[in-house]
Structures are given as structure tokens and as C-alpha cells.
């Protein structure tokens, strides 16, 4: 049986994909302003991409900003993410700094979900996920991104399996297609993972070629889809209003 879990607005892995929007502003005022705009939108999860925050190396300021986000988004679940440049992020930090950021965010009580890059330091991933789980109520999404290619379907399934083995509550995989076959390969891997894994998965093929993967989560089992509220954190994200309409049609 799938190990689904409750979020502020719905079940993560319950069949209908939850809608997540990113905040990628660079300063605290801009971050909080965007949160206030998002508050009224029909979204379930808000992802703070802390790698866009110019003060991200100041842990005190990070936690102050995170607390302000939670105050403004009381009816949404908050996902904390620092994405490294190697996986498409805006800034680079050492693995140790990334892990500390995640631990600080989890321990603050402001973040409901924490993104952990599964292959930042694979030898430490399981340990770091376990440490995050020491904070009651925090869920961990292990992630892997390939902005330059789409691996074979078997390899993508293997990555998702590994993320489950690391102890994550959900596994996320994003890849870049070069042609239509790459998109179909991603969808096949997503279907296999949904049938096999005990944790929810989040899968997407990026860019305009892969847009279909963002709207067929009910078919492939993808538990969450990313939409845009004026800002995008990855190519191919659909505006929130359009995404909401599409999900109503697709069930």
C-alpha cells in the first residue's frame, strides 16, 4: 500500500496531483510580497527556492524569511528547497552548508516539506533524511534533476527506487527531453514507479516538449505538479489558472 501523507489541503499521493508554485524572488520583501499574492490562489504547496535568496548564507535571515512565509501562507504547505547549480539551481553552496540549511529549516517548525538532492552526496543522503525526520511532522522529498538529457526508462526507475531506499517520504525526478520518445520514456518510468514503489513519486519532463507530463499525473501517479504564479523555476511550467482548469478536466 502506498505510504501517502496529509498536507494542508489534501493527500500527497492520493490520486489527484497537488499543485505547487515556486517563489524565486531575491530579497525578503519580494519573497513576502509574492507569498501574499499566492495566498489567494488555488494551490496546495508553495516552494521557497532559497537558492535565489541573496542572503541565503545568513542562516538567521533565512529562518526569519521562512517564518514570514509561514505566517503569510497558513493555509498552504510550505516546501523548503535549496537547489544546487549542478541540478539547475541559482547558487552554489557546499554540501555541508546545504545540509545545514535543510536541518535549520526543518527544526524551525516553519517548513512542512524539505527537498533533499538525492545525489548531492549519496553516501550521506540516507543519514541526512533520517536527521530531518527527527523533527515531528516534517516530510522529505528526495529529488534528482537532469537538465541536459533524459536517461533510459530503466535508469530513471532505478533513481526513484534509490530515493525510496534512502528513506524519503516522496521521490521527485525531473528530466529534459530531446524528442518525443524521451517524454514517453519518462512517462513509462513514472508508471513503473507508481506500480512498484511504496512512496509517492513526482515526475516531469521539462520544457515545451514535456508539458504533457505536467498534466497527466493522475494517469502516471505523479503526486504533485508545478505551476507558475508569474515566476517559473523550471522550463515548461504552466500558469496556475490554466493548470487548475486542466486538472479539473483530467480528474
C-alpha positions in Angstrom: 0.0 0.0 0.0 1.2 3.5 -0.9 2.5 5.5 2.1 0.6 8.7 1.3 0.5 11.6 3.7 -1.6 14.6 4.6 -0.8 18.1 3.6 -2.6 21.4 4.4 -5.1 20.9 1.6 -5.0 17.3 0.5 -3.4 13.9 0.3 0.1 13.7 -1.2 -0.1 10.6 -3.3 -3.9 10.3 -3.1 -4.5 10.2 -6.8 -5.2 13.8 -7.7 -1.9 15.8 -8.2 -1.4 18.6 -5.8 -0.4 22.0 -7.3 2.8 23.6 -6.2 4.1 27.0 -7.1 7.6 28.4 -6.6 8.8 31.6 -5.1 12.1 32.7 -6.7 12.4 36.4 -5.6 15.8 37.5 -4.5 15.1 39.6 -1.4 12.9 39.3 1.7 10.4 41.9 0.7 9.9 40.4 -2.7 9.6 36.9 -1.2 6.9 38.0 1.2 5.1 40.1 -1.4 4.9 37.0 -3.7 3.6 34.9 -0.8 0.8 37.4 -0.3 -0.1 37.1 -3.9 -0.1 33.4 -3.8 -2.2 33.2 -0.7 -5.4 33.6 -2.5 -4.6 31.3 -5.4 -5.9 27.7 -5.6 -2.6 26.0 -4.9 -1.7 23.4 -2.3 2.0 23.7 -1.8 4.4 26.7 -2.0 8.0 26.0 -2.7 10.5 28.6 -1.5 13.6 28.3 -3.7 16.1 29.6 -1.2 18.9 29.4 -3.8 17.5 32.6 -5.3 17.7 34.4 -1.9 20.6 36.8 -1.9 21.1 36.4 1.9 20.9 32.6 1.9 24.3 32.3 3.6 22.9 34.1 6.7 21.0 31.3 8.4 19.3 33.8 10.8 17.9 35.8 7.9 16.8 32.6 6.1 14.8 31.5 9.2 13.3 35.0 9.6 12.2 34.9 6.0 10.9 31.4 6.3 8.9 32.4 9.4 7.4 35.3 7.5 6.4 32.9 4.7 4.7 30.6 7.0 2.8 33.4 8.6 1.5 34.5 5.2 0.8 31.0 4.0 -1.0 29.5 6.9 -3.4 27.6 4.7 -0.8 26.1 2.4 2.0 23.6 2.9 5.5 25.1 2.6 8.3 23.3 0.8 11.9 24.5 1.5 14.3 23.9 -1.3 17.9 24.9 -1.9 18.7 23.7 -5.5 22.4 23.5 -6.3 23.8 24.7 -9.7 24.6 21.1 -10.7 20.9 20.4 -10.7 19.6 23.6 -12.2 19.8 25.9 -9.2 20.8 29.6 -9.0 23.6 29.5 -6.4 26.3 27.1 -5.2 26.9 26.0 -1.6 29.0 23.3 -0.2 27.1 20.0 0.6 27.6 20.7 4.3 26.0 24.2 4.0 23.1 22.7 2.1 22.5 20.0 4.7 22.7 22.6 7.5 20.2 24.8 5.7 17.8 21.9 5.5 18.2 21.0 9.1 17.7 24.6 10.2 14.6 24.8 8.1 13.2 21.6 9.5 14.0 22.4 13.1 12.3 25.9 12.8 8.9 24.4 12.6 8.1 26.6 9.6 8.7 24.2 6.7 6.3 21.3 6.2 8.4 19.6 3.5 12.2 19.6 2.8 13.8 18.9 -0.6 17.0 16.9 -0.4 19.0 16.3 -3.5 19.5 12.6 -3.6 22.8 12.6 -5.4 24.5 15.7 -3.8 26.5 13.2 -1.6 24.9 9.8 -2.0 26.9 8.4 0.9 25.2 10.9 3.2 21.7 11.1 1.8 20.0 8.5 4.0 21.7 9.9 7.1 20.5 13.5 6.3 17.0 12.3 5.6 16.9 10.5 8.9 18.1 13.6 10.7 15.3 15.6 9.1 12.8 13.0 10.2 13.8 13.7 13.8 11.6 16.8 13.6 8.0 15.7 14.0 5.7 16.4 11.1 8.4 17.2 8.6 8.3 15.3 5.3 11.2 14.8 3.0 11.1 14.8 -0.8 14.3 13.3 -2.3 15.0 14.8 -5.8 17.1 14.2 -8.9 17.3 16.5 -11.9 18.8 16.1 -15.3 18.7 19.4 -17.3 20.8 18.0 -20.2 19.1 14.7 -21.0 16.5 12.1 -20.3 18.1 8.8 -19.1 16.7 5.5 -20.2 13.5 4.5 -18.5 15.2 1.7 -16.5 17.8 4.2 -15.2 15.0 6.7 -14.2 13.2 3.9 -12.4 16.4 3.0 -10.6 16.9 6.6 -9.4 13.4 6.6 -7.9 14.0 3.2 -6.3 17.1 4.6 -4.7 15.3 7.6 -3.3 12.9 5.3 -1.6 15.8 3.2 -0.2 17.3 6.4 1.2 14.2 6.8 3.3 12.4 9.7 1.6 8.7 10.3 2.0 8.4 11.0 -1.7 10.7 10.8 -4.7 11.0 13.5 -7.4 12.6 13.2 -10.8 12.8 15.9 -13.4 14.5 15.4 -16.8 15.0 17.3 -20.1 13.7 15.7 -23.3 15.4 16.0 -26.7 12.5 14.4 -28.6 9.0 12.9 -28.1 10.4 9.5 -27.3 12.2 10.9 -24.3 8.8 12.1 -22.9 7.3 8.7 -23.4 10.3 7.1 -21.6 9.7 9.4 -18.7 6.0 8.6 -18.6 6.8 4.8 -18.7 9.3 5.1 -15.8 6.7 7.1 -13.8 4.1 4.4 -14.4 6.5 1.6 -13.4 7.5 3.5 -10.2 3.9 4.2 -9.3 3.1 0.5 -9.6 6.2 -0.6 -7.7 7.2 1.9 -5.1 5.6 2.3 -1.7 6.1 6.1 -1.6 4.5 8.8 -3.8 6.5 10.0 -6.8 6.7 13.3 -8.6 7.9 13.1 -12.2 8.2 15.6 -15.0 9.7 16.1 -18.4 10.7 19.7 -18.7 10.4 22.3 -21.5 7.6 22.7 -24.0 8.1 19.1 -25.4 7.4 17.6 -22.0 4.4 19.7 -20.9 2.1 16.8 -21.2 3.9 15.1 -18.3 2.8 18.0 -16.0 -0.9 17.5 -16.6 -1.3 13.7 -16.6 -0.2 12.9 -13.0 -3.5 11.0 -12.4 -2.5 8.7 -15.2 1.1 8.2 -14.2 0.8 8.5 -10.5 2.7 11.8 -10.1 1.6 13.2 -6.8 2.4 16.9 -7.4 2.7 19.2 -10.4 4.5 22.6 -10.5 2.7 25.6 -11.9 3.7 29.3 -12.3 2.3 32.3 -10.4 4.1 34.8 -12.6 7.5 33.2 -11.8 8.9 29.9 -13.1 11.6 27.8 -11.5 11.9 25.4 -14.4 11.0 25.4 -18.1 7.6 24.3 -19.1 5.6 25.3 -16.0 2.0 26.2 -16.8 0.3 29.3 -15.2 -1.8 28.4 -12.1 -5.2 29.3 -13.6 -4.6 27.1 -16.6 -3.3 24.3 -14.6 -6.3 24.3 -12.3 -8.7 24.1 -15.2 -6.7 21.3 -16.8 -6.7 19.2 -13.6 -10.5 19.7 -13.3 -10.9 18.3 -16.8 -8.5 15.4 -16.2 -10.0 14.5 -12.9 
